[in-house]
């Protein structure tokens, strides 16, 4: 074990060489023991803020060039289900649909590239794609959440096979938190 010094003090850690990827040199990787702090009890921390700065930085660097990438909201690995990709789709109060009646196929002509790219990433990672429709707190439809598990997608037609479930905000929270804890 090698000593690891951080602003939080010294703790022993393990170091090992990571196997090279794509012809790169091996990396020395430090494995730091998990913190005893309750919020870090499982090697992770509670969410505190979004990382909009990354989006802003990339927009600045691209300087108006078209992007050939997509952003997605959440990637996690479940011990039995494998990789899970979540894309959260805000249903705006001004729209004529609510989270239970909204569906990506309704605006496929506007946003298909994003969903096709998400689907391709899921195929490459052997992941499951969940699209979650929700509304902001304090709005008329705040208690409506719909989760769509995409089973099959056609680039031209849209989502052609799915499992869809409507939740209350509380029910979705319970389901999502349980799934999240299973991923520790």
C-alpha positions as CSV (number, residue, x, y, z in Angstrom):
1,X,0.0,0.0,0.0
2,X,1.1,3.5,-0.8
3,X,0.3,6.5,1.3
4,X,-2.2,8.9,-0.3
5,X,-2.3,12.5,0.9
6,X,-5.2,14.8,0.1
7,X,-6.6,17.9,1.6
8,X,-8.6,15.6,3.9
9,X,-5.5,13.9,5.3
10,X,-3.6,10.7,4.7
11,X,-5.1,7.3,4.0
12,X,-3.4,4.2,2.7
13,X,-4.2,3.2,-0.9
14,X,-3.4,0.5,-3.4
15,X,-1.7,1.3,-6.7
16,X,-1.7,-0.9,-9.8
17,X,-1.0,-0.6,-13.5
18,X,-4.0,-0.3,-15.7
19,X,-3.9,-2.3,-18.9
20,X,-3.3,-0.1,-22.0
21,X,-6.2,0.8,-24.2
22,X,-5.8,1.5,-27.9
23,X,-2.0,1.2,-27.9
24,X,-1.5,3.7,-25.0
25,X,1.0,3.3,-22.2
26,X,-0.2,1.6,-19.0
27,X,-1.5,4.1,-16.4
28,X,-0.7,4.0,-12.7
29,X,-4.0,3.9,-11.0
30,X,-4.6,4.6,-7.3
31,X,-7.4,2.9,-5.5
32,X,-8.4,5.0,-2.6
33,X,-10.4,3.3,0.2
34,X,-14.0,4.5,0.6
35,X,-14.6,7.3,3.0
36,X,-16.3,6.5,6.3
37,X,-18.5,9.6,5.9
38,X,-22.1,8.4,5.6
39,X,-22.7,10.4,2.4
40,X,-19.7,8.6,0.9
41,X,-20.4,5.2,2.5
42,X,-20.7,3.5,-0.9
43,X,-17.9,5.2,-2.7
44,X,-20.1,7.9,-4.1
45,X,-21.6,11.2,-3.1
46,X,-25.1,12.7,-3.2
47,X,-25.8,15.0,-6.1
48,X,-25.3,18.6,-5.3
49,X,-25.5,20.5,-8.6
50,X,-25.6,19.9,-12.3
51,X,-22.6,20.1,-14.5
52,X,-23.9,22.7,-17.0
53,X,-20.4,24.2,-17.0
54,X,-19.2,21.2,-19.2
55,X,-21.9,22.0,-21.8
56,X,-21.1,25.7,-21.7
57,X,-17.4,25.0,-22.1
58,X,-17.9,22.7,-25.1
59,X,-20.2,25.3,-26.7
60,X,-17.6,28.0,-26.2
61,X,-14.8,25.8,-27.7
62,X,-16.8,24.7,-30.7
63,X,-17.4,28.4,-31.5
64,X,-20.6,27.8,-33.4
65,X,-19.4,24.7,-35.3
66,X,-22.0,22.0,-35.5
67,X,-21.7,19.3,-32.9
68,X,-21.4,15.7,-33.8
69,X,-22.0,14.4,-30.3
70,X,-24.9,14.1,-27.9
71,X,-25.2,14.7,-24.2
72,X,-27.1,12.2,-22.0
73,X,-28.1,12.5,-18.4
74,X,-27.1,9.3,-16.6
75,X,-25.1,6.2,-17.1
76,X,-24.8,3.6,-14.4
77,X,-24.0,-0.1,-14.1
78,X,-26.5,-2.4,-12.4
79,X,-25.1,-5.7,-11.1
80,X,-27.8,-7.8,-12.8
81,X,-29.2,-5.5,-15.5
82,X,-25.9,-4.2,-16.9
83,X,-25.5,-0.7,-18.1
84,X,-28.5,1.7,-17.8
85,X,-28.7,4.9,-19.7
86,X,-31.3,7.5,-18.6
87,X,-32.4,10.5,-20.6
88,X,-34.7,12.9,-18.7
89,X,-37.1,14.7,-20.9
90,X,-38.7,17.9,-19.4
91,X,-42.2,18.5,-20.5
92,X,-42.7,22.3,-20.4
93,X,-45.8,23.8,-19.0
94,X,-46.5,25.6,-22.2
95,X,-46.7,22.4,-24.3
96,X,-50.0,20.8,-25.1
97,X,-48.8,17.5,-23.7
98,X,-48.0,16.4,-20.1
99,X,-45.4,13.8,-19.0
100,X,-47.9,11.0,-19.3
101,X,-49.0,11.9,-22.9
102,X,-45.7,13.1,-24.3
103,X,-43.6,10.7,-26.4
104,X,-40.4,11.1,-28.4
105,X,-42.2,9.8,-31.5
106,X,-44.4,12.9,-31.4
107,X,-41.4,15.2,-32.2
108,X,-39.3,12.6,-34.0
109,X,-38.9,14.9,-37.0
110,X,-37.2,17.5,-34.7
111,X,-35.1,15.3,-32.4
112,X,-34.5,11.9,-34.0
113,X,-30.7,12.2,-34.2
114,X,-30.4,12.4,-30.4
115,X,-32.5,9.3,-29.8
116,X,-30.9,7.3,-32.6
117,X,-27.4,8.1,-31.1
118,X,-28.6,7.1,-27.7
119,X,-30.0,3.9,-29.1
120,X,-26.7,3.2,-30.9
121,X,-24.7,3.8,-27.7
122,X,-27.0,1.4,-25.9
123,X,-26.4,-1.3,-28.5
124,X,-22.6,-0.7,-28.3
125,X,-22.6,-0.9,-24.5
126,X,-25.3,-3.6,-24.4
127,X,-27.2,-1.2,-22.2
128,X,-30.9,-0.5,-21.5
129,X,-32.2,2.9,-22.5
130,X,-34.8,4.6,-20.3
131,X,-36.5,7.9,-21.4
132,X,-38.1,9.6,-18.5
133,X,-40.8,12.3,-19.1
134,X,-41.2,14.7,-16.2
135,X,-42.4,18.2,-15.3
136,X,-40.8,20.8,-13.0
137,X,-41.8,21.0,-9.4
138,X,-44.5,23.7,-8.8
139,X,-46.2,23.2,-12.2
140,X,-49.6,21.7,-13.0
141,X,-48.2,18.3,-14.0
142,X,-45.4,18.0,-11.3
143,X,-46.8,14.7,-10.1
144,X,-46.8,13.0,-13.5
145,X,-43.7,11.0,-14.5
146,X,-43.5,8.4,-17.3
147,X,-40.6,6.0,-17.8
148,X,-40.2,4.5,-21.2
149,X,-37.9,1.5,-21.6
150,X,-36.9,1.4,-25.2
151,X,-36.9,-2.1,-26.6
152,X,-36.6,-1.4,-30.3
153,X,-36.0,1.7,-32.3
154,X,-36.1,2.4,-36.1
155,X,-34.1,5.4,-37.2
156,X,-36.9,6.5,-39.6
157,X,-40.0,5.4,-37.7
158,X,-38.9,6.1,-34.1
159,X,-39.5,3.9,-31.1
160,X,-41.3,0.8,-32.3
161,X,-41.2,-1.4,-29.2
162,X,-41.3,-0.2,-25.6
163,X,-42.4,-0.8,-22.1
164,X,-44.0,2.3,-20.6
165,X,-45.0,3.0,-17.0
166,X,-46.7,6.0,-15.5
167,X,-45.7,7.0,-12.0
168,X,-46.5,9.7,-9.5
169,X,-43.4,11.7,-8.6
170,X,-43.2,9.8,-5.3
171,X,-43.6,6.4,-6.9
172,X,-40.9,7.2,-9.5
173,X,-38.6,8.4,-6.7
174,X,-39.0,5.2,-4.8
175,X,-38.3,3.1,-7.9
176,X,-35.4,5.2,-9.0
177,X,-33.7,5.3,-5.6
178,X,-34.1,1.5,-5.2
179,X,-32.5,1.0,-8.6
180,X,-29.7,3.5,-7.8
181,X,-28.9,1.7,-4.5
182,X,-28.7,-1.7,-6.2
183,X,-25.9,-0.2,-8.4
184,X,-23.5,0.4,-5.5
